[in-house]
Amino acid sequence: MPATPTDDTARADAERFARLLHLSTHATPNNAAFGPPIVNTSIYALPPQPSGTYQYARWGNPTWTALEEALAVLEDAETITFPSGMAAIAAVFYSLLKPGDRVLLPSDGYYTTRICADTYLAPMGVIVETCATAALATRDLAGLRLVMVETPSNPALDLADIADVCTRAHAAGAVVVVDNTTMTPLGQRPLDLGADLVVSADTKALNGHSDVLFGHVSSRRADLIGGVRDWRRIVGAIPGPHEAWLVHRGLETLEVRFSRMCISALTIAQRLAADPRVQAVRYPGLPSHPAHALAQRQMTNGGSLIALTLADEAAADRFIAACPYLRPATSFGGVHSSAERRARWGDAVAPGFIRLSVGCEPTEVMWSALAAALAA
Ligand SMILES: *Cc1c(COP(=O)(O)O)cnc(C)c1O
């Protein structure tokens, strides 16, 4: 049947639409864009014999690659990104552990790491043991497959000597994983100290803007990081490209943010420690910290977290509520200072114990607000 004008119009529409669908190549001219493109795709056009990084988007995505290349520079190690800190930690556990393996986790580390091990690893035959961070120095590591270290610990800010744990763990044939969330690679470099793998909840200071959950795993051991990559590709615990882009953007200001946070935290810790209304202050950057010498050796500064104890629950709640620049949140590491009374989560701490996360507010303004809240 001969084409009518109406058919021609429909055909042109259809062809335009088909062309529109095939426009999507997305390389920027001369690769000149400063920001990485957010590549929202599930599939890639493939050569007759499929090859390369980008074959299917559960295996790879250019926005992840942009972030992973930046993190690899920072960690000086190959890096795989995940949609949360827990997804990164789980990837290490599941790619590494087999039934019968013994793992040692910090009893005072991130709570959900222990829940993950108790809920899923133990029933599959992995033997899960725990040890307080400050007691790792004297713990026998014989027979372990994996030793996990989180220093400073959470929330009491105890320290473990990463280099010493690595030496003893390696002699015992164990792999050492360090959760470096609180310090970031700018504050502490576990891989340089001998750790086999580092995990990070980039949800916290690394992204720093409290607008996304994210995580990464880095390692200089090709066998271990290869296992982590395979885990992500097979299980599908993959980050979204938009989230990866947000973390890339956050990461670019990590150095200025973390520097301000840690300088403010030291000043605030010193002044809180001198205030008679504060019963106790724990901060690795203060000489009063029981492992201050180790902190000076192992960390580039005292970090952005301060543990302080006020008289009781009511005094702690009053202090947090009275300070206009403290958000009562359970996370830390963001540009906005936050604080919480940890006993509300059942932590083994005094009722008036507060974990204070110092943000990027100008130091003296922040201190004035905290001092006024103490007086409230
Ligand atoms: C928050 C946190 C995690 C978990 O990160 P998510 O992104 O919430 O899954 C793991 N380890 C530490 C030390 C954390 O603070």
The ligand as an ORCA input file, in Angstrom:
! r2SCAN-3c Opt
* xyz 0 1
  C      28.563      3.776     60.141
  C      29.639      2.759     60.281
  C      29.589      1.556     59.568
  C      28.426      1.173     58.683
  O      28.228      2.075     57.641
  P      26.809      2.205     56.899
  O      27.079      3.063     55.735
  O      25.838      2.794     57.895
  O      26.378      0.813     56.504
  C      30.653      0.680     59.724
  N      31.688      0.950     60.525
  C      31.755      2.099     61.237
  C      32.936      2.354     62.122
  C      30.731      3.027     61.130
  O      30.796      4.146     61.856
*
